[in-house]
Structure formats: structure tokens, C-alpha cells
Amino acid sequence: MRDTADTGRPAGWWRRKSTPEKVETYTRWSFHLFGVIEVAAIGLPVFGQVHAGVAGWLTAMVTVHAVTGCVTASRALDWTRGRRGRPVRLLWALAVLTYVCASVALGLKKYGPGGPGMDTVAGTVFAGVLTFGAGTLALGVRRRRRVFAAVFGSVLGASATSFPFGAPFAEVVVMTFVVLIGACSLATTFLFSVWLLDCVYELDAARETRARLAVAEERLRFGRDLHDVLGRNLSVISLKSELAVQLSRRGRPEAVEQMIEVQRIAQESQREVREVVRGYREADLGVELLGAQGVLAAAGIDCEVTGGAEGLPAGVQSALGWVVREATTNVLRHGDAGRCTVGLRVREGSVVLTVENDGVVGPGGSGDPGGSGDPGGSGGSGLAGLRERLAAVEGTLEAGPVGADGFRLVAEVPLARVTGAAGVSEVAS
């Protein structure tokens, strides 16, 4: 019910987005904000300076130009992200509309009804639409030279139309310089925003790649350990078995001794494999707590760890170490947390581990080790696996949402029934 309720809330909609998606949304609406600025700074101020009818037409023209610019910027952003093709038609439409608006402004200045404010209004509209139009057109190209060509070409081409309307040469030069500076500044702002967005997506992809590489490296390490343990022993077993077969065919009693040796080596190999697998499956709680704090801090998540693992039995440390490892992994993988707290304390003969974070993004959120998003914790292979590990030490696991956007996981293991737990002092919390 909490996720359903959050669907209709703006805050819930924002929290469900990943960090790159948030940056993209911010960038997209920043482009739209420039359209609002264009209307507010160029279109609306004409009222009170010229005739109401002329002001209305000018404001409508600037509004159409601003809306076209917003749509073009949004489609160009999708193109840079590889979601659609280059909006060529929109780019041409914006270029033509910019040229038309600039020409209309110059025409009103020369052939309009006149008035004390017409020159100022015409100059403002002319410079404004050229600045916003040329700056937005830069989003439709990628290479630096093409960006400069698009901006310079748009500004110089449109400014050249000033001469047929009888504008003085000095005025045209000054206006062209002003528009060029404004268009270059706006184009630089747009392109820097797109570059920053690409960097955020690349960093997010690099973090996922790093996690996959860590898993692959661990698998390779495990494979190397098994190879080191089994490679030599299996070779010896093969040779001794072949020797035993030959001796048996000849009726030699030494064949029995060789098979006994094969049996001994096989048992030794089995024991060594168990040790390798046991070392792979066991987790040191102290190491996991330090590792969780380090990896979360590296991911930009504020992590606070309280308590320590000193004096706890090895079985308890291994089980709780896996809880910390799974919870940390899912905070990084499924959520968008900004804060995570890990607390370890002993109370009334049992040790309690609490992992709590914010930034839940819906089903399969950050705090759910199983990725199930089940508040009751009934689903998800991660939760089931943790419960199996805790059951070996008679422990319990509870997981569920807390507050508006938090998730809490609580693992409790009794110490009274664990061998070696006697005399364990309370862990500072």
C-alpha cells in the first residue's frame, strides 16, 4: 500500500528515479525553463511599450518560438542519449522560425506603427530570438566545429537581413556582436549540461561494471583454489589407479596397497575441498562491517557503523557477516540511498544487527536483500538464504519498510545456546 500511495506523490515519483535519471530530469526541465525565460524576458515586456495589438502578436510569436525551442531541445537530448534519431526537421523548423521572427521584428521597426518604444521592442525581439534560437540549434550537433558553424552561421545569416531593412552598419555590427556572445554562452551552457549528463551515466555504468568484475574476480579466485587443491591430487589418483589396474591384471598383491593409497588421497582431496568451500562461504563480521562502510562511502552514501564484533562466536560472526554483505550489496544495487546506518549490540543474551537506509525505490528496493520488496520478508531468494544461515545459529530475520522512504533489516541471534558464547561481554552500541 505504501508503494501505491507513493505513486501519486511527486516526492515518491522523484525517489523512484536513479541518480542518472534525476540528473536527466533536471537537465530536461532546465532546457524548458529557458523557454519560460524567453517568453518572460522578451515577449511579456512589450506590453506597455507598443500598441496592445502589436504587443499581442509579438508575444504570441515569441511564445511559439520558445515552445519550438523547448521541443527541439528535448528531442535533441533524447538523440544524445541514443533513444531516437537526430531531430533534423525540428532543427530546420527552429532555424526558419528564428529567421522569420527576426525579420518580422526588423520589419516592424521600419514599417510598423511607430512609437517611442518600437525601436527598443524590435531590437529586443530581434536579439532575443536569435540568441535563444542559435543556442538551441547547437544541441543538434556534436562536434565542436559544427557547433561553432551552427551558431556563427545562424547569427551572421540572420543579422545580414538587417541591411535590406535599412539598418545602419554600426548598429548591425553591435547587434551581431551582442547576439553572438549571448548565443555562444547559451550554447555552451546547453552542451555542458549534456556533457555532464553523459558523465553521470558513464559513472553509473562504470559502477555496475566494477561490481560485475568483482564477482567475476571472486569466481576466478575460487576456481584457482579448487584447481590448486584438486589438480595434483586427481593426477596422482589417475596414475595410481592405472598402476593398480596393471598390478591386478598380473595378480600382484601390491594392487591392494595402491588402491588404499588412492582412497587416502581421495579422502584428503575431499577434506581440502571442504576447507576451500568453507573459507569461501564463511564471512568475518568485523571485516564485513569495515568493508560495508568503505564501499558505501566510495559510492557517496553516508554510512555510520556502531558496535564491534569482538568476542562473538565464529558461527554468529559468519551468519551476521553474510547479513551485512547482502544488505550492503542491495543498498548499492537496488536503491538510491543517501544514508545507511549499521548497528550491532548485545541485549538480553542475544546479539542484534540492524541495517537501515533511506532511498527505497519501490519493489525490490535498496534494503531488501532478496530484491522482493516484500515488507513481510516472505519472498526473495536473498532473504531465504539469509534465514537459512541464521537458522543454523537459531537466529531470526525481520525486514520491511520504515517511514516514508526507509528500509530496515534486523537480524537477531541468541548467544545462550551458541557454543563458546559464555562470558561474552556486551558489544558497545
N, C-alpha and C positions, 0 to 999 in steps of 0.2 A: 504493500500500500504506500510505503514511503516513496518508492521509485515512481509510482504512478502519479502521486501528488507533485513530485518534483518536476514532472514532465511539463506541467503548465506554468512553472515558475521561471522567470528569467535567470535567477541565480542558479537553479538546477540545470537549466539549459547550458549555462556557461561552464559549470563544474564538470559536466559530462564531456566536454571537449578536452582533447590532449593539448599539451603546450604548443606544438606547431599549429594546431587548428585555431587556438586562441590568438596566436600572432597573426595568422592569416585573416581571421575575422577583424582584428584591429586594423590591419593594413587595408582591407577592403573598405571598411567604413571610414577610414581616413581619406581614401580617394573620394568617397561620396561627400564627405564634409567639404572638400574643396569645391564641389558643385554648389553647395549651400553658400559657401563664402562668395563664390562668383555672383550669385543672384543678390546676396545681401550687400556686397560691396559695389556692384556695378548696376544692377537692374533697379533696385528699390530707391537709391538716392536720386534718380532722375525726376521723381515726383517732387513737385515744388520748384523745380528749376526750369521746366519747359511746360508747354501746354499738356493738359491731362490726357488728351487723346494720343498725342505723340509719345508721352511717357508710358502709357499703357502698352502701345505697340513695341516700344523699345524693351520694356520689362519682359513682355512675352517672348520676344526674340532672344533675349539673353537667357531666359529660363529654358527655352528649347535647346539652346546651345549647351547649357550646363547639364541638362538631363542626358543629352547625347554624349557629352564628355564622360559622365559617370558610367553610362552603359559601356562605352568603349573601354574605359579603364578596367571595369570589372571583367569584361571578356578578355582583355589583354592579360590580366592577371591569371585567368584560367589557362590561357595559352602558355604563359611562362611556366605553369605547373604541369603542363603536358596533358591537360584534361580536354582540350579542344584545339582546333586549328586556329591559325592566325586570323583575327577578325578583319580581313582586308577590306570588305565592303564598309564596315563601320568606320575604319580609319579614313577611307576616301570620303565617306559621308561627312565625317567631322571636319576634314580638311576643306571640303567645299562649303560647308555651313560656316566655318570660320571666315573664309574669304568673302562669303555673301554678307555676313554680319558686319565685317569691317568696311565693306563697300557701302552698305546701307548707312553706316554711321558717317562716312565721308560725304555721301550724297545728301544727307540731312543737313550736314554742316554748310554745304554750298547752296542747296536748293530748298532747304526746309523753311518753315515759317519764320525762322529767325528768333531773335530774343536775346536778352543778355546772358542767358545760361546755355544757349545752344552750342556754342563752341566748346565749352567745358564738358558738356554731356557727350557730344560727339567724340571728343578726344578720349574721354574715359572709356566709352564703349569700345572704340577702336583699339585702344591699347589693352583693355581687359580681355576681350575675346581672343585677340592674338596671343596674349600671354598664356591663358588657360588652354587654348586650343593647341598651340605648338608644344607646350609642356606635356599634355596628354598624349599627343602623337608619338612622343619619344618612347612610350611604353610598347608600341607596336614593333619596335626593332630591338636587336640585342647588341650588336657590335657598336663600339664607341664611335667609329667613323660614321656609321649610319645614323646614330643618334644626333651627332653634330650636323650632319647633312639635313636631317629632317627638321631640326629646329631652325637652323640658319636659312634653309630653303623656304620654309613656311613664313618666317618673319620677313625676309627680304622680298619674297614674291608678293606677299600681301602689301608690304609697305610701298612697293613700286606702283601700286594702284593709286597712291596718293597724288602722283603727278597729273594724271588726267583730270582730277578734280581741282586742279589749280592750287595745290598746297605749296607754300614756299619751300625751297630746297633746305634751308636751315631747319625749318620746323620738321620736315620729313626725317632729316638725319637725327635730330634729337629724339624724335618719337621712336624711330627704329632702334636706336641705342637703348632706350628705356625698355622697350618691349623685348629686345634681345636679352638683356640682363634678367628681366623677370621670367622669360621663358626658360632660359638656361637654369635658373635657380629652381623653378618648379620641376623641370625635367630631372635635375639632379636629385631632388627630394623623392620623386616617384621611383627612380631607378635604384636609389639607395634603399628604399623600403623593400623593393622586390629582392634586391641582393641580400638584405638582412633576413627576409623570409626564407630564401633558399638556404642560407646558412643554418637556420634553425631546423629545417627539415633534414639537412645533411647531418647535423649533430645528432638528431633523434635516430636517424638510420644507423649512424656510427655506434650509438649506444646499444642498439639491438644487435648489430653485428658483433660487438665486443662480447655481449652475453652469449651469443651462439658460439663464438670462438672459445670462450672459457669452457663451455660444455664440451666442445669437441676436443679441447686440450685435455680435459679430465678423462674423457673416454680413451684418448690415446695413452695417457699415463696408466690407466687401468689395464689397457691391452698390453702395454710393455711389461707391467708387473706380472701379468699372467704368462706372458711369453717367457720371461726370465725364470719363472717358477717351473713351468711345465716343459719348456723346450728341451733342456738337458735330460730331465727325468724320463720323458717319453722316448727320447733317443736310446737311453740306456735300457729301458723296458723292451723296446723293439729288438735291440741286439741280443739281450739275454733270452728273450722268448725264442728268437730264431736259433740260438745256441742250444736251448733246452729241447727244441724240436729235433735238431740233428742228433743230440745225445740220446734222446728217447728212441729214435729210429735204430740206433746202434745198440740199444739195450744197455746203455751206460747208466749207473746209479747216480752220476753227477747231475743228471737232468732234474732230479728232485731238488737238489740244492739250488740250482739255477732258478727254478720256479719259486722257491721260497724267497730268494733274493728279489725276484720280480714282484712278489706280493709285498715285501717290505718296502720297496721303492714306491709302489703304487699307494700304499698307505701313507708314506711320508709325503708324497705329492698331494694327496687329499688333505692332509693336515696343513700343508703350506698354502694351498688354495683357500682353505677356510680362513687362515690368518690374513691373507690378502683381502678377501671379501669382507672380513670383519673390520679390518682397518679402513676399508672404503666406506662401510656403512656407518661406523661409529663417528660421532661428532663431538668435539670438545666444546663444552659450553662457553668457557672463557674465551677461546679463540673465536667462536661464532659471534659472541657479543662485540668483541673488538672489530671483527670483520664487518658486522652489520653497521656499526657506527661509521666505519671508514667508507664503505661503499655508498651508503646513503648520503653522507656528506659530499662525496665526489659527484653525486647526482644532483646536488643542490637542495637536498632535503635536510632540514634541521632535525638532527637525531640526538635524543638525550637518553643515556643509559644509566640506570641506578641499580645498585646492588652488585654482587660478585658471586662467582661460582666456587669460591674456596670452601673446602670441607665437605662438599656434596659427594655422594657416592657416584661411582663411574657410570652405573646404569642410568641414574637420574640425569646426570650431565649429558649423556648421549641422547636420551629422549628429548630433553628440553633444548639441546643444541639443534636438533632437527626442526623443532618448532620455530626457533629463531631464524634458521636458514630459510625455511619455506615462507614464513611471513615476510622476511626481507625481500626475497625474490619477487613475491607478488605485489609488494608495495612499489617496486621498480617497474614491474611488467604491466600491471593492470590499472593502476591509478594515476592520479596527478597530485600526489601529496606534497605538501609544503612542510609538514611537521610529523615526526614519529617519535614516540616515547616507548622505551623498553624498560620494564621494571621487574626486578627479581627480589623476592623476600620470603622469609620463612615465618609461618604463623601456625600456631596450634598443631605442631607436629607434621606439617606439610609445607612444601615449597611451592610458591605460586609465581608463575611467569605471566606478565601482562604485556601485550604488544598492541599499541593503539596509534592510529594515524588518521589524518583527515584526507580529503581529496577522493572520496569514493565516487566512481563514475557510473554507477548502475550495476546491473547484473555482472557477476564476475569481476567485482571491483577490487580495489587495491588491497583490502585487508583480508580477502577470502583466500586462504591458501589453496583451496580446491578450485577456485575460479567458478564456483557455483552461484555465488550471490545469495545463497540460502541463509536467511537470518538464523534459522534454527540449526544450521550447520549439518543438515542431514545429507546433503548431496556433495558431489565433488570428490574425485579420487585423491586430491591433496589432503582434505580433511580426513577421509577414511584412512589414508596411510598414516597420518599423524596419530589418529586414535589407536591404530594397531600398535604403534611404537609405545604410546603412553600406557596402553593396556598391559604391556609386558611388565611395567612397574606399578600397575594398579592406579594409573593416573587417569584424569578426565580432561576433556577439552570443550570449551564453550566459545562460540564465535558469532558475532552479529553486529548490526549497526548500532551506533550510539550518536545521539544528537542529530543535527541536520545533515552533516556530511562526513561523519566519522565512522570508523570500524574498529572494533575491539576484539582481541583474541586472548582468552585466558586459559592457561594450562596449569593444572594443579596435580602434584604428585605427593602422596603420603610418604613420610620418612620412617614411620614407626615399623613398617613391615619390610623395609628395604634393608638388606644385609649390609652391615657396616655403617648404618645411619646413626647408631647410638653415639651420643655425645656431640652431635653436630650443633654448632652454635648458630644462632640466628644471623642470617645474612643481612647486612645493612641495606636498608631501602632508601 
